[in-house]
Amino acid sequence: MKTELVTQVKAYVAAHHEEILQKYEEFINLKDFWRDADDVTVVGQWLKKEFDAEGFDCELIDVGPKAGKVVMGTLGADRPGKPILFSGHMDTALASDLYPEKPFRVEDGMAYGPGVLDMKGGILISLYVVKALNAVGYAGRPLKILFAPDEEGLHSYTDVASFIQEHSAGCLFALNMETGLMDNALAVGRKGRLGVDVFVKGKSAHAGAAFLDGISSIEEMAHKVLDFQALTDLEMETTVNTGVIKGGTIPNAVPAECMCSLDIRFKYMSELERVRKAISEICAKNYVEGTTCTFEELNLFTTLETDDTIMTLFNFMKATAAKYDLPETSPAQVGGCSDATYIQQAGTPVLCSCGVRGNWNHTLREFAVVDSLYDRINWFAAAILDSDELKF
């Protein structure tokens, strides 16, 4: 019976290729850079309409004036068993003015435009999984969606991270529809990420007439940056990158202020604590007499840890692909962080990188492999149809 239903799902998807592409185009052409809260909210309204039309009971949830609204909804709340969650984010990383009007296009089997890969393509997959399951009459267990409005902004101005953790609890499993990998792997682990802003203060003075009266914040920061970079430990898969540095006002003045922003990626929490301690010590140390230094931690994403439940879920997904003659997969460890970590913290097994396959997200070259839309709609619909066989 399930094999027959999967066959019907595949037939539905094959018959709707053109419609899926048209919906993709409509979705991508709605611009929603994460800083543009009103635009992100429009996209949330579009998603609410689409999922409501498939029987979902959706809400748009306000999380503050600097972000769009969270989209959360459930189909079949009265069905037995734990729900299956599709999660992700609606916002895109590059400013809307970098793209022309109606930027979506398809060339040689690749889709281009803001968010085709990261990660509107993944959300589109979840929508058509639902459409396909509805078309074959699936009513086995509840289905749930949870789409954040500000992941690209690292939830800097909201408490969306805690919201995700709260509302992903109690699910059988979750598929986080982030950027799919070109080799069709699924992410079973992700590095954590911590941002740190460092501020040095010195004293301004004329660089010619009163050079010795000045205290250079940039000179002090230059020493510290070398110390920060030296905290990288590639054997432990820990990287510390000084990605931004700003200081001074004009060339002929000793700079009174300088700041830098650090991006720290880590696989192990012990490494996070090592780097945290070292940054505190570096900031307390003075190379240039008279300078002072403070720092602020920002946007902590903990690791997505590869545990037994994640591997059980991955092996189930791998077996599902093999059973229904779908593309092979493999487990992957990914350097970028994602909201999947908050789902894991809620106790729900989760796989990440479940979106459309592609490359070059966060750039003007961003592309997605169109055929992977169809493969993954079939794959995830089949997994839901077989979900009663999944045992943790």
Secondary structure by P-SEA (a helix, b strand, c coil): caaaaaaaaaaaaaacaaaaaaaaaaaaaccccccaaaaaaaaaaaaaaaaaaaccccccccccccccbbbbbccccccccbbbbbbbbccccccccccccccccccccccccccccccaaaaaaaaaaaaaaaaaccccbbbbbbbbccccccccccaaaaaaaaaaccccccccccccccccccccbbbbbbbbbbbbbbbbcccccccccbbbaaaaaaaaaaaaaacccccccbbbbccbbbbbccccccccbbbbbbbbbbccaaaaaaaaaaaaaaaaccccccbbbbbbbccccccccccaaaaaaaaaaaaaaaaaccbbbbbbccccccaaaaaaaacccccccccccccccccccccccaaaaaaaaaaaaaaaaacccccc
